[in-house]
Amino acid sequence: MHHKNIKCVVQKQLETQFPNWKRLGRKTKRKLAKQVLAEVNAEYNLSVPIADHLG
């Protein structure tokens, strides 16, 4: 279930950092999404149990 938690964190980060997400091209979106995913994976701790809410 950690993958769902990571996906939620990535989506929230993309929404806050790039408010014009819908106007960007597909290649640009893919590049930015990979960059954000790498950042979240580097910081995410898999040993912590998953909380019900992301608060």
C-alpha positions in Angstrom: 0.0 0.0 0.0 3.0 2.3 0.1 2.8 2.9 -3.6 -0.7 4.5 -3.2 0.7 6.7 -0.5 3.6 7.8 -2.6 1.3 8.4 -5.6 -0.8 10.7 -3.4 2.2 12.7 -2.2 3.5 13.1 -5.8 0.1 14.3 -7.0 -0.2 16.9 -4.2 3.4 18.1 -4.9 2.7 18.5 -8.6 -0.5 20.4 -8.0 1.2 22.8 -5.7 4.4 23.3 -7.6 2.9 23.5 -11.1 -0.5 25.2 -11.1 -0.6 25.3 -14.9 -0.2 21.5 -15.2 -3.0 21.1 -17.7 -1.3 23.6 -20.1 2.0 21.8 -20.2 3.0 19.4 -23.0 3.1 15.6 -22.5 6.9 15.4 -22.7 7.3 18.2 -20.2 4.7 16.6 -17.8 6.6 13.3 -18.0 9.9 14.9 -17.2 8.5 16.9 -14.3 6.7 13.8 -12.9 9.8 11.7 -13.0 11.7 14.4 -11.2 9.1 14.8 -8.5 8.8 11.0 -8.1 12.6 10.7 -7.6 12.5 13.4 -4.9 9.6 11.7 -3.1 11.2 8.2 -3.3 14.5 9.6 -1.9 12.6 11.1 1.1 10.0 8.5 1.7 10.5 6.1 4.6 9.1 2.6 4.0 9.6 1.5 7.6 6.9 3.8 8.9 3.4 2.3 9.0 0.9 3.9 6.7 -1.4 6.5 8.4 -5.1 6.7 7.5 -4.9 10.4 6.6 -2.0 12.4 5.1 -2.8 15.4 7.3 
